[in-house]
Amino acid sequence: MSRALALVKPDGVQRGLAGEIISRIERKGLKIIGIKMIEMNSELAKQHYSDHVDKPFFSSLMNYITSGPIIALALEGPNSVQALRNLMGTTNPLEATPGSIRGDLGLSIEKNLMHGSDSEESAKRELNIFFNKVEIFEYQRTLDDWIIES
């Protein structure tokens, strides 16, 4: 069982798409083991996007990600990182597969509705940035037997 971080970004919250995005994540079979709404301040954003600090789009990214509340989700499931990445679609919504969240709901590369961990290593790092141990829940869903192969 693996874990991943998903963020509903400010445009997803402002456009009223958080429920749709979370619903698609749950329908996929990923289990929410932590969830919270926060305003990402610049310190948290710099920590989360540390790989992008030297890139030309970093200042624009900082302005965008700190512009309004986000929803952070800790997810768990088989191959959760790849499942989430497929569900999200490519970064450019205009190239994303129809049926993906970005393919169906997005129009802009910068304002692309959500973030998802891109590897299990990133997921561990990111989950530790957004959640502490008491905010992650261990529980068994009755439908897990229908999703997870034993």
NUDREN-987789 format. One record per residue (C-alpha): residue in one letter; y negated, x negated, z. Coordinates in pm, whole numbers, plus 50000, padded with zeros to 5 digits. Each point is the difference from the previous one (the first is absolute). Example, Ala and Ser with C-alpha at 12.3 -4.5 7.8 and 13.67 -1.06 7.14 Angstrom:
+------+-------+-------+-------+
| type | north |  east |    up |
+------+-------+-------+-------+
|    a | 50450 | 48770 | 50780 |
|    s | 49656 | 49863 | 49934 |
+------+-------+-------+-------+
***
This chain:
+------+-------+-------+-------+
| type | north |  east |    up |
+------+-------+-------+-------+
|    m | 50000 | 50000 | 50000 |
|    s | 49662 | 49856 | 49906 |
|    r | 49642 | 50081 | 50085 |
|    a | 49678 | 50021 | 49801 |
|    l | 49632 | 50071 | 50056 |
|    a | 49817 | 50263 | 49798 |
|    l | 49628 | 50064 | 50020 |
|    v | 49830 | 50309 | 49866 |
|    k | 49671 | 49840 | 49898 |
|    p | 49653 | 50153 | 50042 |
|    d | 50005 | 50172 | 49658 |
|    g | 50336 | 50162 | 50080 |
|    v | 49863 | 50135 | 50329 |
|    q | 49662 | 50105 | 49851 |
|    r | 50164 | 50176 | 49706 |
|    g | 50226 | 50201 | 50234 |
|    l | 50317 | 49837 | 49863 |
|    a | 50139 | 49859 | 50326 |
|    g | 50234 | 50296 | 50050 |
|    e | 50128 | 49977 | 49642 |
|    i | 50057 | 49623 | 50031 |
|    i | 50176 | 50028 | 50336 |
|    s | 50208 | 50291 | 49871 |
|    r | 50118 | 49796 | 49701 |
|    i | 50093 | 49711 | 50232 |
|    e | 50204 | 50235 | 50219 |
|    r | 50162 | 50176 | 49703 |
|    k | 50109 | 49659 | 49871 |
|    g | 50198 | 49965 | 50324 |
|    l | 49791 | 49736 | 50175 |
|    k | 49969 | 50065 | 50372 |
|    i | 49659 | 49982 | 50167 |
|    i | 50042 | 49793 | 50315 |
|    g | 49626 | 49959 | 50068 |
|    i | 49684 | 50169 | 49877 |
|    k | 49631 | 49983 | 50087 |
|    m | 49657 | 50057 | 49852 |
|    i | 49753 | 49717 | 50048 |
|    e | 49681 | 49859 | 49858 |
|    m | 50076 | 49654 | 49870 |
|    n | 49726 | 49766 | 50117 |
|    s | 49923 | 49673 | 49821 |
|    e | 50201 | 49791 | 50248 |
|    l | 50314 | 50209 | 49945 |
|    a | 49940 | 50007 | 49624 |
|    k | 49965 | 49621 | 49984 |
|    q | 50323 | 49961 | 50195 |
|    h | 50185 | 50247 | 49776 |
|    y | 49861 | 49865 | 49672 |
|    s | 50005 | 49631 | 50099 |
|    d | 50177 | 49910 | 49673 |
|    h | 49701 | 50132 | 49801 |
|    v | 49712 | 49832 | 50187 |
|    d | 49926 | 49754 | 49719 |
|    k | 50035 | 50250 | 49716 |
|    p | 49693 | 50129 | 49812 |
|    f | 50072 | 50364 | 50089 |
|    f | 50024 | 49936 | 50377 |
|    s | 49651 | 50120 | 50092 |
|    s | 50044 | 50319 | 49799 |
|    l | 50341 | 50051 | 50165 |
|    m | 49844 | 49955 | 50346 |
|    n | 49725 | 50254 | 49926 |
|    y | 50254 | 50252 | 49874 |
|    i | 50269 | 49965 | 50269 |
|    t | 49744 | 50022 | 50283 |
|    s | 49813 | 50297 | 49845 |
|    g | 50192 | 50271 | 50184 |
|    p | 50310 | 50081 | 50202 |
|    i | 50347 | 49901 | 49889 |
|    i | 50344 | 50116 | 50109 |
|    a | 50251 | 49731 | 50090 |
|    l | 50370 | 50081 | 49978 |
|    a | 50291 | 49794 | 50128 |
|    l | 50302 | 50094 | 49789 |
|    e | 50372 | 49936 | 50024 |
|    g | 50284 | 50052 | 49758 |
|    p | 50246 | 49830 | 49770 |
|    n | 49811 | 49760 | 49772 |
|    s | 49678 | 50152 | 50135 |
|    v | 49766 | 49745 | 49839 |
|    q | 50137 | 50050 | 49648 |
|    a | 50032 | 50376 | 50048 |
|    l | 49636 | 50020 | 50108 |
|    r | 49880 | 49775 | 49716 |
|    n | 50180 | 50218 | 49743 |
|    l | 49862 | 50317 | 50157 |
|    m | 49643 | 49862 | 49997 |
|    g | 50002 | 49880 | 49639 |
|    t | 49820 | 49696 | 49860 |
|    t | 49659 | 49890 | 50131 |
|    n | 49827 | 50126 | 49687 |
|    p | 50046 | 50379 | 50013 |
|    l | 49941 | 50029 | 49626 |
|    e | 50315 | 49791 | 49945 |
|    a | 50202 | 50154 | 50284 |
|    t | 50306 | 50205 | 49918 |
|    p | 49945 | 50377 | 49996 |
|    g | 50164 | 50139 | 50312 |
|    s | 49878 | 49710 | 50214 |
|    i | 49718 | 50063 | 50248 |
|    r | 49753 | 49782 | 49812 |
|    g | 50124 | 50122 | 49661 |
|    d | 49944 | 50363 | 50097 |
|    l | 49693 | 49977 | 50223 |
|    g | 49810 | 49678 | 49930 |
|    l | 49740 | 49895 | 49744 |
|    s | 49861 | 49668 | 50123 |
|    i | 50146 | 49656 | 50069 |
|    e | 49770 | 49945 | 50298 |
|    k | 50029 | 50350 | 50141 |
|    n | 50375 | 50030 | 49960 |
|    l | 50075 | 50231 | 50295 |
|    m | 50241 | 49787 | 50198 |
|    h | 50140 | 49665 | 50100 |
|    g | 50365 | 49916 | 50047 |
|    s | 50170 | 49684 | 50122 |
|    d | 50111 | 49783 | 49708 |
|    s | 50285 | 49819 | 50179 |
|    e | 50197 | 50017 | 50323 |
|    e | 49810 | 49694 | 50126 |
|    s | 49666 | 50168 | 49926 |
|    a | 50123 | 50318 | 50164 |
|    k | 50075 | 49820 | 50329 |
|    r | 49658 | 49832 | 49998 |
|    e | 49814 | 50317 | 49905 |
|    l | 50181 | 50224 | 50248 |
|    n | 49902 | 49758 | 50279 |
|    i | 49636 | 50022 | 49890 |
|    f | 49984 | 50380 | 50013 |
|    f | 50254 | 50097 | 50268 |
|    n | 50101 | 49872 | 50341 |
|    k | 50352 | 50045 | 50135 |
|    v | 49930 | 50324 | 50188 |
|    e | 49867 | 50162 | 49680 |
|    i | 50329 | 49953 | 49811 |
|    f | 50268 | 50257 | 50077 |
|    e | 50378 | 49970 | 49977 |
|    y | 50168 | 50333 | 49938 |
|    q | 50283 | 50155 | 49801 |
|    r | 49923 | 50276 | 49750 |
|    t | 50275 | 50251 | 49935 |
|    l | 49954 | 49952 | 49626 |
|    d | 50049 | 49621 | 50016 |
|    d | 50374 | 50051 | 49940 |
|    w | 49906 | 50158 | 49665 |
|    i | 49771 | 49712 | 49899 |
|    i | 50152 | 49683 | 50143 |
|    e | 50335 | 49871 | 49881 |
|    s | 50223 | 49881 | 50280 |
+------+-------+-------+-------+
***
